[in-house]
């Protein structure tokens, strides 16, 4: 995590966030230097 002030370490907060969405988004940087965002389905196994 690059910005410690944005880091979420509470498992209950992480679970709340994951339970509130249906699709995640994975962002990467392409070889051309531009961001690329891919929507992904996921299953939360926390808890």
N, CA and C atoms as a LAMMPS dump frame, in Angstrom:
ITEM: TIMESTEP
0
ITEM: NUMBER OF ATOMS
141
ITEM: BOX BOUNDS ff ff ff
-5.0000000000000000e+02 5.0000000000000000e+02
-5.0000000000000000e+02 5.0000000000000000e+02
-5.0000000000000000e+02 5.0000000000000000e+02
ITEM: ATOMS id mol type element x y z
1 1 1 N 0.859 -1.175 0
2 1 2 C 0 0 0
3 1 3 C 0.899 1.23 0
4 2 1 N 0.699 2.101 -0.951
5 2 2 C 1.552 3.278 -1.073
6 2 3 C 1.196 4.359 -0.063
7 3 1 N -0.072 4.5 0.272
8 3 2 C -0.506 5.555 1.191
9 3 3 C -1.026 4.913 2.465
10 4 1 N -0.208 4.908 3.502
11 4 2 C -0.583 4.257 4.756
12 4 3 C -1.891 4.801 5.326
13 5 1 N -2.182 6.087 5.103
14 5 2 C -3.402 6.658 5.655
15 5 3 C -4.655 6.123 4.969
16 6 1 N -4.516 5.474 3.814
17 6 2 C -5.649 4.86 3.119
18 6 3 C -5.775 3.365 3.411
19 7 1 N -4.825 2.803 4.127
20 7 2 C -4.799 1.369 4.373
21 7 3 C -5.914 0.966 5.334
22 8 1 N -6.633 -0.083 4.985
23 8 2 C -7.685 -0.62 5.851
24 8 3 C -7.185 -1.944 6.399
25 9 1 N -7.039 -2.036 7.717
26 9 2 C -6.514 -3.251 8.334
27 9 3 C -7.557 -3.989 9.159
28 10 1 N -8.674 -3.375 9.434
29 10 2 C -9.732 -4.001 10.228
30 10 3 C -10.469 -5.036 9.385
31 11 1 N -10.448 -6.31 9.825
32 11 2 C -11.126 -7.353 9.074
33 11 3 C -12.628 -7.108 8.978
34 12 1 N -13.226 -6.541 10.008
35 12 2 C -14.665 -6.272 9.958
36 12 3 C -14.986 -5.174 8.939
37 13 1 N -14.126 -4.189 8.804
38 13 2 C -14.324 -3.128 7.807
39 13 3 C -14.11 -3.671 6.396
40 14 1 N -13.104 -4.513 6.225
41 14 2 C -12.871 -5.137 4.922
42 14 3 C -14.072 -5.98 4.523
43 15 1 N -14.597 -6.778 5.467
44 15 2 C -15.76 -7.617 5.188
45 15 3 C -16.969 -6.765 4.83
46 16 1 N -17.176 -5.656 5.536
47 16 2 C -18.303 -4.761 5.254
48 16 3 C -18.201 -4.208 3.829
49 17 1 N -17.012 -3.817 3.435
50 17 2 C -16.812 -3.278 2.087
51 17 3 C -17.066 -4.358 1.035
52 18 1 N -16.506 -5.545 1.231
53 18 2 C -16.679 -6.623 0.257
54 18 3 C -18.133 -7.076 0.158
55 19 1 N -18.857 -7.039 1.275
56 19 2 C -20.265 -7.429 1.272
57 19 3 C -21.149 -6.395 0.582
58 20 1 N -20.649 -5.184 0.4
59 20 2 C -21.483 -4.11 -0.144
60 20 3 C -21.353 -3.947 -1.664
61 21 1 N -20.504 -4.763 -2.304
62 21 2 C -20.31 -4.639 -3.753
63 21 3 C -20.48 -5.991 -4.435
64 22 1 N -20.808 -5.956 -5.73
65 22 2 C -20.972 -7.177 -6.51
66 22 3 C -19.793 -7.444 -7.439
67 23 1 N -19.11 -6.395 -7.825
68 23 2 C -18.011 -6.51 -8.779
69 23 3 C -16.815 -5.718 -8.262
70 24 1 N -15.633 -6.313 -8.341
71 24 2 C -14.412 -5.608 -8.005
72 24 3 C -13.779 -5.074 -9.271
73 25 1 N -12.796 -4.241 -9.119
74 25 2 C -12.083 -3.696 -10.272
75 25 3 C -10.589 -3.816 -10.018
76 26 1 N -9.918 -4.448 -10.951
77 26 2 C -8.482 -4.652 -10.859
78 26 3 C -7.806 -3.685 -11.823
79 27 1 N -6.996 -2.795 -11.282
80 27 2 C -6.324 -1.799 -12.115
81 27 3 C -4.855 -2.166 -12.265
82 28 1 N -4.382 -2.112 -13.497
83 28 2 C -2.98 -2.365 -13.797
84 28 3 C -2.483 -1.27 -14.743
85 29 1 N -1.199 -1.253 -14.953
86 29 2 C -0.603 -0.307 -15.898
87 29 3 C -0.129 -1.106 -17.105
88 30 1 N -0.577 -0.705 -18.291
89 30 2 C -0.174 -1.392 -19.517
90 30 3 C 1.241 -1.031 -19.919
91 31 1 N 1.761 -1.744 -20.909
92 31 2 C 3.127 -1.466 -21.359
93 31 3 C 3.252 -0.078 -21.977
94 32 1 N 2.1 0.511 -22.37
95 32 2 C 2.12 1.868 -22.911
96 32 3 C 2.064 2.932 -21.812
97 33 1 N 2 2.481 -20.535
98 33 2 C 2.008 3.411 -19.41
99 33 3 C 0.64 3.902 -18.983
100 34 1 N -0.404 3.478 -19.668
101 34 2 C -1.749 3.909 -19.323
102 34 3 C -2.434 2.871 -18.429
103 35 1 N -3.293 3.341 -17.52
104 35 2 C -4 2.388 -16.654
105 35 3 C -5.033 1.586 -17.44
106 36 1 N -5.244 0.362 -16.992
107 36 2 C -6.232 -0.526 -17.584
108 36 3 C -7.018 -1.133 -16.439
109 37 1 N -8.329 -0.992 -16.459
110 37 2 C -9.178 -1.483 -15.378
111 37 3 C -10.04 -2.63 -15.892
112 38 1 N -9.998 -3.748 -15.174
113 38 2 C -10.759 -4.942 -15.54
114 38 3 C -11.763 -5.24 -14.438
115 39 1 N -13.067 -5.285 -14.76
116 39 2 C -14.037 -5.691 -13.746
117 39 3 C -13.915 -7.192 -13.471
118 40 1 N -13.985 -7.583 -12.215
119 40 2 C -13.858 -8.985 -11.838
120 40 3 C -14.937 -9.373 -10.828
121 41 1 N -15.424 -10.59 -10.936
122 41 2 C -16.285 -11.158 -9.911
123 41 3 C -15.387 -11.76 -8.845
124 42 1 N -15.878 -11.84 -7.621
125 42 2 C -15.072 -12.409 -6.549
126 42 3 C -15.963 -13.024 -5.496
127 43 1 N -15.374 -13.874 -4.684
128 43 2 C -16.054 -14.473 -3.548
129 43 3 C -15.244 -14.105 -2.322
130 44 1 N -15.893 -13.523 -1.334
131 44 2 C -15.22 -13.145 -0.098
132 44 3 C -15.192 -14.35 0.831
133 45 1 N -14.01 -14.734 1.278
134 45 2 C -13.857 -15.884 2.176
135 45 3 C -13.514 -15.46 3.584
136 46 1 N -13.541 -14.169 3.862
137 46 2 C -13.235 -13.666 5.207
138 46 3 C -14.445 -13.901 6.096
139 47 1 N -14.192 -14.318 7.306
140 47 2 C -15.29 -14.447 8.264
141 47 3 C -15.637 -15.834 8.475
